[in-house]
Amino acid sequence: DRGYLSPYFVTNAEKMLVEFENPYIFLTEKKINLVQSILPILENVARSGRPLLIIAEDVEGEALSTLVLNKLRGGLQVAAVKAPGFGDRRKDMLGDIAVIVGAKYVVNDELAVKMEDIALSDLGTAKSVRITKDATTIIGSVDSSSESIASRTNQIKAQIENSSSDYDKEKLRERLAKLSGGV
């Protein structure tokens, strides 16, 4: 639902899009303002030589400018996008993405784990990611278990059955379609 936060993240200038192969994916419900909070993640990913996609409520200020600078200097292939949806739907959609990409955590205020403590093994991965100014497409999980995806789809199906709101049912069906398609 959302595209890149800065055109400086673009890797294909001709098509104005970001294309990553085998990226790490970091998910958070929080706003990222200060780069200090994600510095350990950035350093670990940079050492791995793989790209990083950050999906957050927002990335702004010093954090955004530092990411852009890192990208422009060739230090780290990175892109940031705003998390899809709003409120509880955002939380649910980030949970869906976490299941698809095999991320251990969606960092939020309720979680005992802080952003600074996230290890590479906690991050999600995908075969590829494609980001335009308007949309982000995550293609194929590298190793997310089909059991966890099946469990999540069954949970959503139950919510559809128990919902009395047509709007909620429609939104739940959209989530189900995205989960089932693995995109």
Number of C-alpha atoms within 10 A of each C-alpha: 11 17 22 24 19 16 16 18 24 22 19 10 11 7 9 15 22 23 19 22 15 17 24 26 26 27 24 23 19 17 15 21 16 16 18 14 15 19 14 17 19 22 12 14 21 16 10 12 12 16 21 26 23 21 26 21 20 19 23 17 12 14 19 20 17 14 24 22 15 16 18 15 10 10 15 22 26 27 28 24 23 20 24 20 15 11 9 9 15 15 18 17 19 23 18 20 25 23 25 30 27 23 21 17 20 24 19 16 11 7 10 9 13 13 23 12 13 18 13 18 11 16 23 27 30 22 16 17 23 17 24 18 16 12 14 22 15 21 19 18 21 16 13 18 13 13 10 13 21 14 12 19 21 13 12 20 16 12 15 19 9 10 13 10 9 10 10 14 18 12 13 22 17 12 19 20 13 16 20 14 11 17 17
